[in-house]
Structure formats: structure tokens, C-alpha cells
């Protein structure tokens, strides 16, 4: 699996939406487009990403821009792996 596929799987799992509900395209909107997405979901998604990739996300790194699209969240994860 590539990082984008992992990000989508984590989103679907944490949001409780069916597999395939989030389109595998970088421009697929996340924040504001998925009703299940709320502040508690963000915490769960970040925890899952930290566990999956062994990264640490600081509070000041979390913004609406990071969660805007599948691509922006994937890019954020990739930047944490460098």
C-alpha cells in the first residue's frame, strides 16, 4: 500500500464510513465534506497516523489546511516521514 491508500483506509476506519466512500484522488475533499468528520475524529485519525507511521504530530501542526483534502493529509504525512 502507498501512503495515500493508508491515509484513506485510516480515514474510513476512524470515520466509520464504508470502504470506497472516500475517493482515492488527491483532490477528494475531507474536512467539511464528510459529515462524520469532527474534532474527535481528527484526534483519532492523528493517533492512527502516529501509530501507523511512528510519527509525532504537535498541536501547532494541526490545521484545517492539513485536513482539507486526501492529498493535503497525505502530503502532511509524507513531510513527517522525511
mmCIF file of the N, C-alpha and C atoms, coordinates in Angstrom:
data_MODEL
# 
_entry.id   MODEL 
# 
loop_
_atom_site.group_PDB 
_atom_site.id 
_atom_site.type_symbol 
_atom_site.label_atom_id 
_atom_site.label_alt_id 
_atom_site.label_comp_id 
_atom_site.label_asym_id 
_atom_site.label_entity_id 
_atom_site.label_seq_id 
_atom_site.pdbx_PDB_ins_code 
_atom_site.Cartn_x 
_atom_site.Cartn_y 
_atom_site.Cartn_z 
_atom_site.occupancy 
_atom_site.B_iso_or_equiv 
_atom_site.pdbx_formal_charge 
_atom_site.auth_seq_id 
_atom_site.auth_comp_id 
_atom_site.auth_asym_id 
_atom_site.auth_atom_id 
_atom_site.pdbx_PDB_model_num 
ATOM 1   N N  . UNK A 1 1  ? 0.838   -1.203 0.000  1.00 0.00 ? 1  UNK A N  1 
ATOM 2   C CA . UNK A 1 1  ? 0.000   0.000  0.000  1.00 0.00 ? 1  UNK A CA 1 
ATOM 3   C C  . UNK A 1 1  ? 0.871   1.251  0.000  1.00 0.00 ? 1  UNK A C  1 
ATOM 4   N N  . UNK A 1 2  ? 0.390   2.262  -0.688 1.00 0.00 ? 2  UNK A N  1 
ATOM 5   C CA . UNK A 1 2  ? 1.089   3.534  -0.663 1.00 0.00 ? 2  UNK A CA 1 
ATOM 6   C C  . UNK A 1 2  ? 0.492   4.404  0.453  1.00 0.00 ? 2  UNK A C  1 
ATOM 7   N N  . UNK A 1 3  ? 1.126   5.527  0.714  1.00 0.00 ? 3  UNK A N  1 
ATOM 8   C CA . UNK A 1 3  ? 0.700   6.379  1.825  1.00 0.00 ? 3  UNK A CA 1 
ATOM 9   C C  . UNK A 1 3  ? -0.723  6.886  1.617  1.00 0.00 ? 3  UNK A C  1 
ATOM 10  N N  . UNK A 1 4  ? -1.075  7.302  0.402  1.00 0.00 ? 4  UNK A N  1 
ATOM 11  C CA . UNK A 1 4  ? -2.431  7.792  0.163  1.00 0.00 ? 4  UNK A CA 1 
ATOM 12  C C  . UNK A 1 4  ? -3.464  6.712  0.460  1.00 0.00 ? 4  UNK A C  1 
ATOM 13  N N  . UNK A 1 5  ? -3.198  5.486  0.049  1.00 0.00 ? 5  UNK A N  1 
ATOM 14  C CA . UNK A 1 5  ? -4.127  4.387  0.336  1.00 0.00 ? 5  UNK A CA 1 
ATOM 15  C C  . UNK A 1 5  ? -4.255  4.154  1.838  1.00 0.00 ? 5  UNK A C  1 
ATOM 16  N N  . UNK A 1 6  ? -3.124  4.246  2.550  1.00 0.00 ? 6  UNK A N  1 
ATOM 17  C CA . UNK A 1 6  ? -3.153  4.106  4.009  1.00 0.00 ? 6  UNK A CA 1 
ATOM 18  C C  . UNK A 1 6  ? -3.966  5.218  4.649  1.00 0.00 ? 6  UNK A C  1 
ATOM 19  N N  . UNK A 1 7  ? -3.762  6.445  4.181  1.00 0.00 ? 7  UNK A N  1 
ATOM 20  C CA . UNK A 1 7  ? -4.492  7.598  4.719  1.00 0.00 ? 7  UNK A CA 1 
ATOM 21  C C  . UNK A 1 7  ? -5.997  7.404  4.515  1.00 0.00 ? 7  UNK A C  1 
ATOM 22  N N  . UNK A 1 8  ? -6.382  6.967  3.339  1.00 0.00 ? 8  UNK A N  1 
ATOM 23  C CA . UNK A 1 8  ? -7.805  6.744  3.054  1.00 0.00 ? 8  UNK A CA 1 
ATOM 24  C C  . UNK A 1 8  ? -8.362  5.644  3.948  1.00 0.00 ? 8  UNK A C  1 
ATOM 25  N N  . UNK A 1 9  ? -7.611  4.558  4.114  1.00 0.00 ? 9  UNK A N  1 
ATOM 26  C CA . UNK A 1 9  ? -8.060  3.458  4.978  1.00 0.00 ? 9  UNK A CA 1 
ATOM 27  C C  . UNK A 1 9  ? -8.229  3.935  6.414  1.00 0.00 ? 9  UNK A C  1 
ATOM 28  N N  . UNK A 1 10 ? -7.303  4.751  6.898  1.00 0.00 ? 10 UNK A N  1 
ATOM 29  C CA . UNK A 1 10 ? -7.386  5.294  8.258  1.00 0.00 ? 10 UNK A CA 1 
ATOM 30  C C  . UNK A 1 10 ? -8.578  6.229  8.383  1.00 0.00 ? 10 UNK A C  1 
ATOM 31  N N  . UNK A 1 11 ? -8.796  7.076  7.391  1.00 0.00 ? 11 UNK A N  1 
ATOM 32  C CA . UNK A 1 11 ? -9.960  7.974  7.410  1.00 0.00 ? 11 UNK A CA 1 
ATOM 33  C C  . UNK A 1 11 ? -11.250 7.167  7.476  1.00 0.00 ? 11 UNK A C  1 
ATOM 34  N N  . UNK A 1 12 ? -11.385 6.187  6.587  1.00 0.00 ? 12 UNK A N  1 
ATOM 35  C CA . UNK A 1 12 ? -12.608 5.382  6.532  1.00 0.00 ? 12 UNK A CA 1 
ATOM 36  C C  . UNK A 1 12 ? -12.840 4.647  7.844  1.00 0.00 ? 12 UNK A C  1 
ATOM 37  N N  . UNK A 1 13 ? -11.785 4.090  8.406  1.00 0.00 ? 13 UNK A N  1 
ATOM 38  C CA . UNK A 1 13 ? -11.899 3.348  9.657  1.00 0.00 ? 13 UNK A CA 1 
ATOM 39  C C  . UNK A 1 13 ? -12.310 4.257  10.815 1.00 0.00 ? 13 UNK A C  1 
ATOM 40  N N  . UNK A 1 14 ? -11.643 5.396  10.943 1.00 0.00 ? 14 UNK A N  1 
ATOM 41  C CA . UNK A 1 14 ? -11.922 6.308  12.054 1.00 0.00 ? 14 UNK A CA 1 
ATOM 42  C C  . UNK A 1 14 ? -13.261 7.010  11.913 1.00 0.00 ? 14 UNK A C  1 
ATOM 43  N N  . UNK A 1 15 ? -13.685 7.232  10.691 1.00 0.00 ? 15 UNK A N  1 
ATOM 44  C CA . UNK A 1 15 ? -14.950 7.935  10.468 1.00 0.00 ? 15 UNK A CA 1 
ATOM 45  C C  . UNK A 1 15 ? -16.135 6.978  10.396 1.00 0.00 ? 15 UNK A C  1 
ATOM 46  N N  . UNK A 1 16 ? -15.841 5.690  10.308 1.00 0.00 ? 16 UNK A N  1 
ATOM 47  C CA . UNK A 1 16 ? -16.910 4.707  10.245 1.00 0.00 ? 16 UNK A CA 1 
ATOM 48  C C  . UNK A 1 16 ? -17.701 4.741  8.951  1.00 0.00 ? 16 UNK A C  1 
ATOM 49  N N  . UNK A 1 17 ? -17.027 5.140  7.875  1.00 0.00 ? 17 UNK A N  1 
ATOM 50  C CA . UNK A 1 17 ? -17.692 5.157  6.571  1.00 0.00 ? 17 UNK A CA 1 
ATOM 51  C C  . UNK A 1 17 ? -17.272 3.909  5.799  1.00 0.00 ? 17 UNK A C  1 
ATOM 52  N N  . UNK A 1 18 ? -18.099 3.448  4.875  1.00 0.00 ? 18 UNK A N  1 
ATOM 53  C CA . UNK A 1 18 ? -17.782 2.215  4.145  1.00 0.00 ? 18 UNK A CA 1 
ATOM 54  C C  . UNK A 1 18 ? -16.534 2.355  3.271  1.00 0.00 ? 18 UNK A C  1 
ATOM 55  N N  . UNK A 1 19 ? -15.865 1.235  3.068  1.00 0.00 ? 19 UNK A N  1 
ATOM 56  C CA . UNK A 1 19 ? -14.736 1.196  2.141  1.00 0.00 ? 19 UNK A CA 1 
ATOM 57  C C  . UNK A 1 19 ? -15.224 1.686  0.789  1.00 0.00 ? 19 UNK A C  1 
ATOM 58  N N  . UNK A 1 20 ? -14.477 2.574  0.185  1.00 0.00 ? 20 UNK A N  1 
ATOM 59  C CA . UNK A 1 20 ? -14.858 3.145  -1.104 1.00 0.00 ? 20 UNK A CA 1 
ATOM 60  C C  . UNK A 1 20 ? -15.629 4.450  -0.985 1.00 0.00 ? 20 UNK A C  1 
ATOM 61  N N  . UNK A 1 21 ? -15.995 4.838  0.232  1.00 0.00 ? 21 UNK A N  1 
ATOM 62  C CA . UNK A 1 21 ? -16.751 6.084  0.425  1.00 0.00 ? 21 UNK A CA 1 
ATOM 63  C C  . UNK A 1 21 ? -15.878 7.317  0.190  1.00 0.00 ? 21 UNK A C  1 
ATOM 64  N N  . UNK A 1 22 ? -14.577 7.163  0.372  1.00 0.00 ? 22 UNK A N  1 
ATOM 65  C CA . UNK A 1 22 ? -13.638 8.262  0.138  1.00 0.00 ? 22 UNK A CA 1 
ATOM 66  C C  . UNK A 1 22 ? -12.856 7.932  -1.129 1.00 0.00 ? 22 UNK A C  1 
ATOM 67  N N  . UNK A 1 23 ? -13.042 8.765  -2.138 1.00 0.00 ? 23 UNK A N  1 
ATOM 68  C CA . UNK A 1 23 ? -12.426 8.518  -3.442 1.00 0.00 ? 23 UNK A CA 1 
ATOM 69  C C  . UNK A 1 23 ? -10.902 8.639  -3.368 1.00 0.00 ? 23 UNK A C  1 
ATOM 70  N N  . UNK A 1 24 ? -10.187 7.712  -4.005 1.00 0.00 ? 24 UNK A N  1 
ATOM 71  C CA . UNK A 1 24 ? -8.720  7.727  -3.967 1.00 0.00 ? 24 UNK A CA 1 
ATOM 72  C C  . UNK A 1 24 ? -8.121  8.745  -4.936 1.00 0.00 ? 24 UNK A C  1 
ATOM 73  N N  . UNK A 1 25 ? -8.367  10.004 -4.681 1.00 0.00 ? 25 UNK A N  1 
ATOM 74  C CA . UNK A 1 25 ? -7.844  11.079 -5.515 1.00 0.00 ? 25 UNK A CA 1 
ATOM 75  C C  . UNK A 1 25 ? -7.359  12.194 -4.602 1.00 0.00 ? 25 UNK A C  1 
ATOM 76  N N  . UNK A 1 26 ? -6.220  12.800 -4.898 1.00 0.00 ? 26 UNK A N  1 
ATOM 77  C CA . UNK A 1 26 ? -5.685  13.846 -4.031 1.00 0.00 ? 26 UNK A CA 1 
ATOM 78  C C  . UNK A 1 26 ? -6.635  15.023 -3.787 1.00 0.00 ? 26 UNK A C  1 
ATOM 79  N N  . UNK A 1 27 ? -7.503  15.319 -4.738 1.00 0.00 ? 27 UNK A N  1 
ATOM 80  C CA . UNK A 1 27 ? -8.411  16.461 -4.597 1.00 0.00 ? 27 UNK A CA 1 
ATOM 81  C C  . UNK A 1 27 ? -9.710  16.130 -3.861 1.00 0.00 ? 27 UNK A C  1 
ATOM 82  N N  . UNK A 1 28 ? -9.873  14.885 -3.420 1.00 0.00 ? 28 UNK A N  1 
ATOM 83  C CA . UNK A 1 28 ? -11.086 14.500 -2.705 1.00 0.00 ? 28 UNK A CA 1 
ATOM 84  C C  . UNK A 1 28 ? -11.175 15.287 -1.402 1.00 0.00 ? 28 UNK A C  1 
ATOM 85  N N  . UNK A 1 29 ? -12.238 16.077 -1.226 1.00 0.00 ? 29 UNK A N  1 
ATOM 86  C CA . UNK A 1 29 ? -12.366 16.873 -0.001 1.00 0.00 ? 29 UNK A CA 1 
ATOM 87  C C  . UNK A 1 29 ? -12.644 15.995 1.214  1.00 0.00 ? 29 UNK A C  1 
ATOM 88  N N  . UNK A 1 30 ? -12.107 16.418 2.355  1.00 0.00 ? 30 UNK A N  1 
ATOM 89  C CA . UNK A 1 30 ? -12.308 15.686 3.603  1.00 0.00 ? 30 UNK A CA 1 
ATOM 90  C C  . UNK A 1 30 ? -13.038 16.582 4.600  1.00 0.00 ? 30 UNK A C  1 
ATOM 91  N N  . UNK A 1 31 ? -12.353 17.602 5.081  1.00 0.00 ? 31 UNK A N  1 
ATOM 92  C CA . UNK A 1 31 ? -12.934 18.493 6.081  1.00 0.00 ? 31 UNK A CA 1 
ATOM 93  C C  . UNK A 1 31 ? -14.102 19.271 5.481  1.00 0.00 ? 31 UNK A C  1 
ATOM 94  N N  . UNK A 1 32 ? -15.254 19.159 6.092  1.00 0.00 ? 32 UNK A N  1 
ATOM 95  C CA . UNK A 1 32 ? -16.443 19.851 5.607  1.00 0.00 ? 32 UNK A CA 1 
ATOM 96  C C  . UNK A 1 32 ? -17.234 19.059 4.584  1.00 0.00 ? 32 UNK A C  1 
ATOM 97  N N  . UNK A 1 33 ? -16.651 17.979 4.081  1.00 0.00 ? 33 UNK A N  1 
ATOM 98  C CA . UNK A 1 33 ? -17.334 17.188 3.056  1.00 0.00 ? 33 UNK A CA 1 
ATOM 99  C C  . UNK A 1 33 ? -17.865 15.864 3.605  1.00 0.00 ? 33 UNK A C  1 
ATOM 100 N N  . UNK A 1 34 ? -17.320 15.432 4.721  1.00 0.00 ? 34 UNK A N  1 
ATOM 101 C CA . UNK A 1 34 ? -17.730 14.162 5.323  1.00 0.00 ? 34 UNK A CA 1 
ATOM 102 C C  . UNK A 1 34 ? -18.398 14.485 6.656  1.00 0.00 ? 34 UNK A C  1 
ATOM 103 N N  . UNK A 1 35 ? -19.703 14.255 6.750  1.00 0.00 ? 35 UNK A N  1 
ATOM 104 C CA . UNK A 1 35 ? -20.439 14.642 7.964  1.00 0.00 ? 35 UNK A CA 1 
ATOM 105 C C  . UNK A 1 35 ? -19.867 14.048 9.255  1.00 0.00 ? 35 UNK A C  1 
ATOM 106 N N  . UNK A 1 36 ? -19.272 12.870 9.177  1.00 0.00 ? 36 UNK A N  1 
ATOM 107 C CA . UNK A 1 36 ? -18.733 12.206 10.363 1.00 0.00 ? 36 UNK A CA 1 
ATOM 108 C C  . UNK A 1 36 ? -17.454 12.861 10.891 1.00 0.00 ? 36 UNK A C  1 
ATOM 109 N N  . UNK A 1 37 ? -16.869 13.764 10.107 1.00 0.00 ? 37 UNK A N  1 
ATOM 110 C CA . UNK A 1 37 ? -15.608 14.401 10.472 1.00 0.00 ? 37 UNK A CA 1 
ATOM 111 C C  . UNK A 1 37 ? -15.853 15.497 11.495 1.00 0.00 ? 37 UNK A C  1 
ATOM 112 N N  . UNK A 1 38 ? -15.379 15.287 12.718 1.00 0.00 ? 38 UNK A N  1 
ATOM 113 C CA . UNK A 1 38 ? -15.483 16.309 13.759 1.00 0.00 ? 38 UNK A CA 1 
ATOM 114 C C  . UNK A 1 38 ? -14.173 16.335 14.537 1.00 0.00 ? 38 UNK A C  1 
ATOM 115 N N  . UNK A 1 39 ? -14.113 17.128 15.594 1.00 0.00 ? 39 UNK A N  1 
ATOM 116 C CA . UNK A 1 39 ? -12.854 17.292 16.327 1.00 0.00 ? 39 UNK A CA 1 
ATOM 117 C C  . UNK A 1 39 ? -12.375 15.982 16.954 1.00 0.00 ? 39 UNK A C  1 
ATOM 118 N N  . UNK A 1 40 ? -13.300 15.158 17.421 1.00 0.00 ? 40 UNK A N  1 
ATOM 119 C CA . UNK A 1 40 ? -12.902 13.871 17.994 1.00 0.00 ? 40 UNK A CA 1 
ATOM 120 C C  . UNK A 1 40 ? -12.355 12.937 16.917 1.00 0.00 ? 40 UNK A C  1 
ATOM 121 N N  . UNK A 1 41 ? -12.914 13.021 15.722 1.00 0.00 ? 41 UNK A N  1 
ATOM 122 C CA . UNK A 1 41 ? -12.413 12.213 14.603 1.00 0.00 ? 41 UNK A CA 1 
ATOM 123 C C  . UNK A 1 41 ? -10.981 12.605 14.258 1.00 0.00 ? 41 UNK A C  1 
ATOM 124 N N  . UNK A 1 42 ? -10.720 13.909 14.285 1.00 0.00 ? 42 UNK A N  1 
ATOM 125 C CA . UNK A 1 42 ? -9.372  14.398 13.977 1.00 0.00 ? 42 UNK A CA 1 
ATOM 126 C C  . UNK A 1 42 ? -8.364  13.784 14.949 1.00 0.00 ? 42 UNK A C  1 
ATOM 127 N N  . UNK A 1 43 ? -8.716  13.751 16.227 1.00 0.00 ? 43 UNK A N  1 
ATOM 128 C CA . UNK A 1 43 ? -7.823  13.172 17.240 1.00 0.00 ? 43 UNK A CA 1 
ATOM 129 C C  . UNK A 1 43 ? -7.575  11.687 16.951 1.00 0.00 ? 43 UNK A C  1 
ATOM 130 N N  . UNK A 1 44 ? -8.629  10.950 16.631 1.00 0.00 ? 44 UNK A N  1 
ATOM 131 C CA . UNK A 1 44 ? -8.483  9.534  16.319 1.00 0.00 ? 44 UNK A CA 1 
ATOM 132 C C  . UNK A 1 44 ? -7.653  9.296  15.067 1.00 0.00 ? 44 UNK A C  1 
ATOM 133 N N  . UNK A 1 45 ? -7.874  10.111 14.057 1.00 0.00 ? 45 UNK A N  1 
ATOM 134 C CA . UNK A 1 45 ? -7.120  9.985  12.801 1.00 0.00 ? 45 UNK A CA 1 
ATOM 135 C C  . UNK A 1 45 ? -5.641  10.259 13.058 1.00 0.00 ? 45 UNK A C  1 
ATOM 136 N N  . UNK A 1 46 ? -5.349  11.317 13.804 1.00 0.00 ? 46 UNK A N  1 
ATOM 137 C CA . UNK A 1 46 ? -3.952  11.633 14.110 1.00 0.00 ? 46 UNK A CA 1 
ATOM 138 C C  . UNK A 1 46 ? -3.294  10.523 14.923 1.00 0.00 ? 46 UNK A C  1 
ATOM 139 N N  . UNK A 1 47 ? -4.008  9.978  15.886 1.00 0.00 ? 47 UNK A N  1 
ATOM 140 C CA . UNK A 1 47 ? -3.463  8.877  16.689 1.00 0.00 ? 47 UNK A CA 1 
ATOM 141 C C  . UNK A 1 47 ? -3.161  7.666  15.810 1.00 0.00 ? 47 UNK A C  1 
ATOM 142 N N  . UNK A 1 48 ? -4.058  7.371  14.891 1.00 0.00 ? 48 UNK A N  1 
ATOM 143 C CA . UNK A 1 48 ? -3.850  6.238  13.979 1.00 0.00 ? 48 UNK A CA 1 
ATOM 144 C C  . UNK A 1 48 ? -2.653  6.473  13.066 1.00 0.00 ? 48 UNK A C  1 
ATOM 145 N N  . UNK A 1 49 ? -2.519  7.696  12.557 1.00 0.00 ? 49 UNK A N  1 
ATOM 146 C CA . UNK A 1 49 ? -1.381  8.021  11.689 1.00 0.00 ? 49 UNK A CA 1 
ATOM 147 C C  . UNK A 1 49 ? -0.073  7.938  12.465 1.00 0.00 ? 49 UNK A C  1 
ATOM 148 N N  . UNK A 1 50 ? -0.078  8.445  13.705 1.00 0.00 ? 50 UNK A N  1 
ATOM 149 C CA . UNK A 1 50 ? 1.128   8.380  14.530 1.00 0.00 ? 50 UNK A CA 1 
ATOM 150 C C  . UNK A 1 50 ? 1.538   6.927  14.778 1.00 0.00 ? 50 UNK A C  1 
ATOM 151 N N  . UNK A 1 51 ? 0.556   6.096  15.069 1.00 0.00 ? 51 UNK A N  1 
ATOM 152 C CA . UNK A 1 51 ? 0.830   4.681  15.327 1.00 0.00 ? 51 UNK A CA 1 
ATOM 153 C C  . UNK A 1 51 ? 1.301   3.965  14.066 1.00 0.00 ? 51 UNK A C  1 
ATOM 154 N N  . UNK A 1 52 ? 0.622   4.208  12.955 1.00 0.00 ? 52 UNK A N  1 
ATOM 155 C CA . UNK A 1 52 ? 0.940   3.540  11.686 1.00 0.00 ? 52 UNK A CA 1 
ATOM 156 C C  . UNK A 1 52 ? 2.356   3.875  11.213 1.00 0.00 ? 52 UNK A C  1 
ATOM 157 N N  . UNK A 1 53 ? 2.734   5.155  11.338 1.00 0.00 ? 53 UNK A N  1 
ATOM 158 C CA . UNK A 1 53 ? 3.991   5.615  10.761 1.00 0.00 ? 53 UNK A CA 1 
ATOM 159 C C  . UNK A 1 53 ? 5.080   5.939  11.769 1.00 0.00 ? 53 UNK A C  1 
ATOM 160 N N  . UNK A 1 54 ? 4.789   5.841  13.060 1.00 0.00 ? 54 UNK A N  1 
ATOM 161 C CA . UNK A 1 54 ? 5.793   6.156  14.065 1.00 0.00 ? 54 UNK A CA 1 
ATOM 162 C C  . UNK A 1 54 ? 6.180   7.620  14.064 1.00 0.00 ? 54 UNK A C  1 
ATOM 163 N N  . UNK A 1 55 ? 5.205   8.475  13.771 1.00 0.00 ? 55 UNK A N  1 
ATOM 164 C CA . UNK A 1 55 ? 5.461   9.919  13.741 1.00 0.00 ? 55 UNK A CA 1 
ATOM 165 C C  . UNK A 1 55 ? 4.825   10.571 14.973 1.00 0.00 ? 55 UNK A C  1 
ATOM 166 N N  . UNK A 1 56 ? 5.207   11.821 15.210 1.00 0.00 ? 56 UNK A N  1 
ATOM 167 C CA . UNK A 1 56 ? 4.609   12.617 16.269 1.00 0.00 ? 56 UNK A CA 1 
ATOM 168 C C  . UNK A 1 56 ? 4.080   13.897 15.644 1.00 0.00 ? 56 UNK A C  1 
ATOM 169 N N  . UNK A 1 57 ? 2.829   14.212 15.944 1.00 0.00 ? 57 UNK A N  1 
ATOM 170 C CA . UNK A 1 57 ? 2.206   15.429 15.416 1.00 0.00 ? 57 UNK A CA 1 
ATOM 171 C C  . UNK A 1 57 ? 1.998   16.391 16.583 1.00 0.00 ? 57 UNK A C  1 
ATOM 172 N N  . UNK A 1 58 ? 2.605   17.568 16.489 1.00 0.00 ? 58 UNK A N  1 
ATOM 173 C CA . UNK A 1 58 ? 2.451   18.596 17.516 1.00 0.00 ? 58 UNK A CA 1 
ATOM 174 C C  . UNK A 1 58 ? 1.153   19.358 17.299 1.00 0.00 ? 58 UNK A C  1 
ATOM 175 N N  . UNK A 1 59 ? 0.591   19.863 18.387 1.00 0.00 ? 59 UNK A N  1 
ATOM 176 C CA . UNK A 1 59 ? -0.678  20.590 18.309 1.00 0.00 ? 59 UNK A CA 1 
ATOM 177 C C  . UNK A 1 59 ? -0.630  21.744 17.315 1.00 0.00 ? 59 UNK A C  1 
ATOM 178 N N  . UNK A 1 60 ? 0.503   22.449 17.247 1.00 0.00 ? 60 UNK A N  1 
ATOM 179 C CA . UNK A 1 60 ? 0.590   23.613 16.358 1.00 0.00 ? 60 UNK A CA 1 
ATOM 180 C C  . UNK A 1 60 ? 0.703   23.236 14.879 1.00 0.00 ? 60 UNK A C  1 
ATOM 181 N N  . UNK A 1 61 ? 0.818   21.940 14.585 1.00 0.00 ? 61 UNK A N  1 
ATOM 182 C CA . UNK A 1 61 ? 0.875   21.479 13.194 1.00 0.00 ? 61 UNK A CA 1 
ATOM 183 C C  . UNK A 1 61 ? -0.510  21.148 12.644 1.00 0.00 ? 61 UNK A C  1 
ATOM 184 N N  . UNK A 1 62 ? -1.493  21.095 13.514 1.00 0.00 ? 62 UNK A N  1 
ATOM 185 C CA . UNK A 1 62 ? -2.839  20.698 13.109 1.00 0.00 ? 62 UNK A CA 1 
ATOM 186 C C  . UNK A 1 62 ? -3.604  21.929 12.637 1.00 0.00 ? 62 UNK A C  1 
ATOM 187 N N  . UNK A 1 63 ? -4.101  21.864 11.407 1.00 0.00 ? 63 UNK A N  1 
ATOM 188 C CA . UNK A 1 63 ? -4.886  22.972 10.864 1.00 0.00 ? 63 UNK A CA 1 
ATOM 189 C C  . UNK A 1 63 ? -5.921  22.432 9.885  1.00 0.00 ? 63 UNK A C  1 
ATOM 190 N N  . UNK A 1 64 ? -6.854  23.287 9.551  1.00 0.00 ? 64 UNK A N  1 
ATOM 191 C CA . UNK A 1 64 ? -7.874  22.906 8.568  1.00 0.00 ? 64 UNK A CA 1 
ATOM 192 C C  . UNK A 1 64 ? -7.232  22.594 7.224  1.00 0.00 ? 64 UNK A C  1 
ATOM 193 N N  . UNK A 1 65 ? -6.136  23.278 6.901  1.00 0.00 ? 65 UNK A N  1 
ATOM 194 C CA . UNK A 1 65 ? -5.457  23.040 5.631  1.00 0.00 ? 65 UNK A CA 1 
ATOM 195 C C  . UNK A 1 65 ? -4.942  21.603 5.523  1.00 0.00 ? 65 UNK A C  1 
ATOM 196 N N  . UNK A 1 66 ? -4.464  21.047 6.634  1.00 0.00 ? 66 UNK A N  1 
ATOM 197 C CA . UNK A 1 66 ? -3.938  19.679 6.631  1.00 0.00 ? 66 UNK A CA 1 
ATOM 198 C C  . UNK A 1 66 ? -5.052  18.693 6.292  1.00 0.00 ? 66 UNK A C  1 
ATOM 199 N N  . UNK A 1 67 ? -6.247  18.952 6.811  1.00 0.00 ? 67 UNK A N  1 
ATOM 200 C CA . UNK A 1 67 ? -7.373  18.030 6.627  1.00 0.00 ? 67 UNK A CA 1 
ATOM 201 C C  . UNK A 1 67 ? -8.306  18.437 5.481  1.00 0.00 ? 67 UNK A C  1 
ATOM 202 N N  . UNK A 1 68 ? -7.894  19.365 4.651  1.00 0.00 ? 68 UNK A N  1 
ATOM 203 C CA . UNK A 1 68 ? -8.753  19.860 3.571  1.00 0.00 ? 68 UNK A CA 1 
ATOM 204 C C  . UNK A 1 68 ? -9.080  18.774 2.541  1.00 0.00 ? 68 UNK A C  1 
ATOM 205 N N  . UNK A 1 69 ? -8.066  18.039 2.124  1.00 0.00 ? 69 UNK A N  1 
ATOM 206 C CA . UNK A 1 69 ? -8.254  17.018 1.083  1.00 0.00 ? 69 UNK A CA 1 
ATOM 207 C C  . UNK A 1 69 ? -7.442  15.771 1.415  1.00 0.00 ? 69 UNK A C  1 
ATOM 208 N N  . UNK A 1 70 ? -7.709  14.708 0.692  1.00 0.00 ? 70 UNK A N  1 
ATOM 209 C CA . UNK A 1 70 ? -6.906  13.490 0.822  1.00 0.00 ? 70 UNK A CA 1 
ATOM 210 C C  . UNK A 1 70 ? -5.447  13.814 0.504  1.00 0.00 ? 70 UNK A C  1 
ATOM 211 N N  . UNK A 1 71 ? -5.233  14.615 -0.512 1.00 0.00 ? 71 UNK A N  1 
ATOM 212 C CA . UNK A 1 71 ? -3.869  14.978 -0.918 1.00 0.00 ? 71 UNK A CA 1 
ATOM 213 C C  . UNK A 1 71 ? -3.138  15.793 0.127  1.00 0.00 ? 71 UNK A C  1 
ATOM 214 N N  . UNK A 1 72 ? -3.823  16.749 0.749  1.00 0.00 ? 72 UNK A N  1 
ATOM 215 C CA . UNK A 1 72 ? -3.151  17.580 1.753  1.00 0.00 ? 72 UNK A CA 1 
ATOM 216 C C  . UNK A 1 72 ? -2.775  16.764 2.985  1.00 0.00 ? 72 UNK A C  1 
ATOM 217 N N  . UNK A 1 73 ? -3.631  15.830 3.372  1.00 0.00 ? 73 UNK A N  1 
ATOM 218 C CA . UNK A 1 73 ? -3.319  14.976 4.518  1.00 0.00 ? 73 UNK A CA 1 
ATOM 219 C C  . UNK A 1 73 ? -2.188  14.008 4.174  1.00 0.00 ? 73 UNK A C  1 
ATOM 220 N N  . UNK A 1 74 ? -2.199  13.479 2.962  1.00 0.00 ? 74 UNK A N  1 
ATOM 221 C CA . UNK A 1 74 ? -1.125  12.588 2.508  1.00 0.00 ? 74 UNK A CA 1 
ATOM 222 C C  . UNK A 1 74 ? 0.207   13.335 2.472  1.00 0.00 ? 74 UNK A C  1 
ATOM 223 N N  . UNK A 1 75 ? 0.203   14.538 1.940  1.00 0.00 ? 75 UNK A N  1 
ATOM 224 C CA . UNK A 1 75 ? 1.417   15.356 1.872  1.00 0.00 ? 75 UNK A CA 1 
ATOM 225 C C  . UNK A 1 75 ? 1.949   15.648 3.264  1.00 0.00 ? 75 UNK A C  1 
ATOM 226 N N  . UNK A 1 76 ? 1.044   15.925 4.203  1.00 0.00 ? 76 UNK A N  1 
ATOM 227 C CA . UNK A 1 76 ? 1.450   16.184 5.587  1.00 0.00 ? 76 UNK A CA 1 
ATOM 228 C C  . UNK A 1 76 ? 2.156   14.958 6.159  1.00 0.00 ? 76 UNK A C  1 
ATOM 229 N N  . UNK A 1 77 ? 1.569   13.784 5.978  1.00 0.00 ? 77 UNK A N  1 
ATOM 230 C CA . UNK A 1 77 ? 2.177   12.554 6.497  1.00 0.00 ? 77 UNK A CA 1 
ATOM 231 C C  . UNK A 1 77 ? 3.550   12.344 5.852  1.00 0.00 ? 77 UNK A C  1 
ATOM 232 N N  . UNK A 1 78 ? 3.622   12.528 4.541  1.00 0.00 ? 78 UNK A N  1 
ATOM 233 C CA . UNK A 1 78 ? 4.908   12.369 3.842  1.00 0.00 ? 78 UNK A CA 1 
ATOM 234 C C  . UNK A 1 78 ? 5.965   13.317 4.379  1.00 0.00 ? 78 UNK A C  1 
ATOM 235 N N  . UNK A 1 79 ? 5.566   14.550 4.713  1.00 0.00 ? 79 UNK A N  1 
ATOM 236 C CA . UNK A 1 79 ? 6.527   15.526 5.237  1.00 0.00 ? 79 UNK A CA 1 
ATOM 237 C C  . UNK A 1 79 ? 7.037   15.109 6.613  1.00 0.00 ? 79 UNK A C  1 
ATOM 238 N N  . UNK A 1 80 ? 6.209   14.417 7.383  1.00 0.00 ? 80 UNK A N  1 
ATOM 239 C CA . UNK A 1 80 ? 6.617   13.954 8.716  1.00 0.00 ? 80 UNK A CA 1 
ATOM 240 C C  . UNK A 1 80 ? 7.584   12.770 8.630  1.00 0.00 ? 80 UNK A C  1 
ATOM 241 N N  . UNK A 1 81 ? 7.611   12.093 7.499  1.00 0.00 ? 81 UNK A N  1 
ATOM 242 C CA . UNK A 1 81 ? 8.462   10.917 7.336  1.00 0.00 ? 81 UNK A CA 1 
ATOM 243 C C  . UNK A 1 81 ? 9.863   11.272 6.839  1.00 0.00 ? 81 UNK A C  1 
ATOM 244 N N  . UNK A 1 82 ? 10.088  12.544 6.513  1.00 0.00 ? 82 UNK A N  1 
ATOM 245 C CA . UNK A 1 82 ? 11.407  12.959 5.972  1.00 0.00 ? 82 UNK A CA 1 
ATOM 246 C C  . UNK A 1 82 ? 12.371  13.262 7.082  1.00 0.00 ? 82 UNK A C  1 
# 
